[in-house]
């Protein structure tokens, strides 16, 4: 056999092996939590493992849309964070991969239930309640009371003073709709949303946008996950949070492996690491105060006390289905968002 051919063949094989090894040492991540948390996760994981993390940040609604668009040629390996409903929808649509991490038995029951409902195609990584953010200085200046119930937000005094996200792009806002439907019944919930529309100044693209606007004095009240408040307060902003006394829902932030992932083994290693107590404790270090899903993770005192909150019995399976999400968002677009303000 020609020696030059052998050298070329060996060089080609070696080059393929190096290329394969380099590919195996990266993970493509969609991150749907706050920027500081996303950055900390990717930086710490890359520095401690040597694995390159290619990260993009997207709200959970936008992340789901990307996965649907790329289903025949996935460019993502892991989807980390964001409300659990879109993760359940991704599982239903066959966009994600069944996987049971060795850490699963150490997680809280609600996180394990999320995994079971999806056929182990997603898992709960944190939980946080839906509620209101408000700027006490702005409320005092405008002589407005602190809203305590869902009904309070309909008062004429709050006209133009409320921000909430758009449910088409934000899992936070979809959780609001699903919560109200379960709390009031669907028709009454949509009558409520129509009345609320008159008081809303802006529907933001991101679920965190409204509470950031509250913190910066751009609006008086937001409908937000209350765990987003303490981080803004730590930066010196005037912002407080509460949960409505008549009941509320909670998100189960989730994580999923993408079906057809190009770096599957690397993705599984990241997934397992993200469920460890030390990785989950990074949330508080990044000024994010959801309840971690691992039972051994330390809980920061600024995490909302779930025992003091009136929760509805949220049906994650029903409201996590793609058909229900599409139907409710389409109804909101037609009956609420189309209305003048």
N, C-alpha and C positions, 0 to 999 in steps of 0.2 A: 504493500500500500504506500502511496506517495507520502513522504514525510511532511511535505508542506501542507497537504490536505489534512493530515492528522493534526498538525499545529492549528490550522484554521478551525477544524472541528472542535478541538479542545478549547480554543479561545472563545468560540461561539458558545460552547456549553458553559464555560466559566462565566462569560458575560451574562448568559441567561440566569445562572444561579445567583450572581451578584444582584441582577435586576430583581429577581424574585425575592431575595432576602430584603432588599431595600423596600420593596412593596409590602412585605410582611411586617415591616417595622414602621408602619404608619396606620393611622385610623382617621377616617373622615367622619366628622361629627357635626350634626345639627344641634345647636344648643338653644333651648327655649326658656332659659331663666335669665336673671339680670346679668348685665355685661360683666360686672366685677367678679361674680361667681363663675361665669363661663371662662373668663380669663384665668382665674386662679386654678380651676380644674385642669384646663389644658396645659398650663405652664408647669404645675406641680407634677402632673402625670408624665409629661415629656421629660422633665429634668430627672425624675426618679427612675424612669424605665428606659430612657433613650428612644422611645417611640415618638415619631413625629405626629402631632395632632393637627390636622387640617380642619379648622372650625369655622362654621358660619353661624350667625345668630338670626333666628327667625321666631316670630310668635307662633304659637301652636297651630293656629288656623293656617297660616302661611306655610308652615312646615308640612302639614298634611297635604296641602295643595301641591307642593314640590314633589313629595313622594308619589302622589298620584300621577303627576306629569312624567316622572322618571321611572315608572314601574317596569318598563321593558329594558331599561338600561340604568340601574340605580347607581348614583354617584355618592351615596351616603352609606355608612356602615352602622352608625349608632345615632339614635335620636334621644337626646337627654333633656328631660324636664318639660315643662308646660303642662297644662291641665290634662287629666287622664282621658276625658271624653274623646278627643281626637286620636289618642293612642289606641283606644278601644275600636274606633272606627277604622284605623289603619289595619288592626288585627282582623277585623271582619272582612275588609277588602282584600286580604291576602298580601298585604304589603310588608308585613313583618314576620319574624321567624320565631317559632316556639323554642324556648330555652329555659331551663331551670337551673339557676345559679346555686352553687353549694351554700350560699348565704341565705337562701330563701327561708329555711326554717327559723332563722334568727330575726326575721322581720315581724313587725306588728301585724295583727290579724287583718287590718284593713288593706295593708300592702299585699299580703298573701291572697286575699280575696280578689283584688284587682288582677293578679296573675291568673288565678283560677278561672275567672270570668272570661278572660281573653284566650283561654287555651294555652296559657303560659307564653303568650306573644308580647306581653308587656308586664311591667311590675311597678308597684308603687315605691317611690323614693322619698316622698315627703307629703304632708297634708297641711292645708291652710284654709281658714274660714273666710267666707265672703262677708263683707260689711261695708261700712262707710269710712271715708277719710274726710277730715274737715280742718279748716284753718281757723283756730280760735280767734286770732287777731282780726281776720277779715270778717268773721261772723260778728264780733263785737263792734267793729267799725260800721257795719251795715245794719246793726241791731237785729240780727237774725238768731233764732234759737238753734241749739244743737239738735239735729234730727235723731230721733231715738227709734223710730219704727219705719217700715216701708211706706206707710201712709203719709208720714210726715213729709216725705220728699215731693208729694203732690201739692203742697201748700203754695199758693200764688207768690208768697214771699221769696221762694227759691227760683223764680223765673230767670233763666239765663245764668244761674249760679251753680249748675251741676254739670259735671263731665262724667261720661262713661265710655267704654270702648265700643267699637263696632263688632258685633258677634260674628260677622263674616270673616274677620281677620284675627279675632281675639277669643281665646278659650275662656278668659275671665268673663267676658260679656255673655258668651253662650251659657256659662255656668249660672249667670244671673237669670237668664230667661228660663232655663230648666228649673232653677230653684223656685222662681215665682209661679211657674206652671204647677209644680208639685205642692206649693204652699196654698195657692188660691183656686186651682182649677184652671184649665187652659183659657177659656173664654174670658174669665175675670182677669187673668194675668195679662191678656192682650189689651183689655180695656185699661188696665193699670199702665201698661207700657205706652199706650197712646196718650194718656194724661201726663205721664212722666216726660214724654217727648217735648211738651210745651216748656218744660223747665230746663231742658238740656241745651247747653250752649254749643257743645261739640261732641261728636263721636270719634274718638281717637283710634288710630290703627292698632296701637299696642295697649295691652291690659294695664301696664304700669304707667302709661301716659297720664291718666287722670289724677292719680295721687301725686305725681311729680308736679302737675299744675297746681294742685292744692298747696303743696309745700312751698311753692314759689309765689304764692299769692295771686295766681292767674285765674283761679276759680275757688269758690268757697267750699264746695262739697264734691266728693267723688264716690262712685260705687267701685270698690276695689277689694282685692284680698288684703285683709288687715295686717298680714305679716310684712307687707311692703312699707308700712308706716314707720317702724322704728329706725330703719336705715336712713330714711330722709331726716328724721328727727336728730339722729346722731351727727348729721352734717350741719346742724344748727338751724334747721328750718322749723317754722311753727306749724306743726301738723300733729293731729291726734286721730285715733281710730276707735271705732266701737262696732259691735255686731247688733243688728236690729233685735229688739226684745221679743218680736213676734215670730222669730225663727229665721234660720238661714241655712244655706248649704255650704259644703266645703269641697275644695278640689283635692284630688289625689294626684299630685304630680307624678309623672311616670317616665319610664325609660324603655326603649324598644330596640331590638336588633333588626336591621333591614334585610328583608328577603333578597337574595342575590348580591349581598355585600361583597365587595371586592377583597376586603381584608377581614374575613370572618373570624379567624382565630385571634387576630389582634383585637377585633371588636369584642369578642367574648372576654378577653382579659381585661379590657377597659370596663366592661359591664360589671364583672365581678368586683373589680377595684372600687367602682363607684358605689357599690352597696356596703362597703366596709365602714365601720364607725368613724375612722379617721377621715375618710373622704367625705362622708356626710357632715362631719363637723365643720368642714370648710364653709358651709353655707353661712353660719353665724360669723365666721371670720370675714366673710364678704358682705356682712351687714344684711343678711337674708335670714328671716326668722320663722321659717316653716318648721313643723314638727318632723324630725327625721324618721325614716321608716325602720331603721335598725334599732332594736330594743336596747343595745349596749351603747348607742351614741349618746353623748352628753347633750342635754337639752338646755339651751341658753335661757336665762330667766326672762328675756324679752319675747320669747315665743308665746303666742296667745295661750291662755289656760283653757283647754278644751272643756274642762269640767264646769266652767262658768258660762258656757255658751249654749243657747237653745238651738239645737240642730234639728232640721227636718230629717226624715228617713229617706235619704237621697238614693234614688234608683239608678246606680251607675250603669247597670247593664242596659236598661231601656234608653236612657238619655245619652249613652255612649254609642248607640247604633248610628250608622251613617244615614239611614233613611230618616230617623227621627231628627237628627241634626239638620239635614237638608230641608226637611219639612218646616221645622220651627224657624229657621233662618229665613227661608223663603216667605213665610207668613209675616215675619218681622219686617222684611224689606217692603212687602206689598202694603201692609196695614199700618206700619209705624214710620219707617224711614222715609216713605214717600210723602208723609204729611208735612205741610208748612209749619213753621214755628213762629 
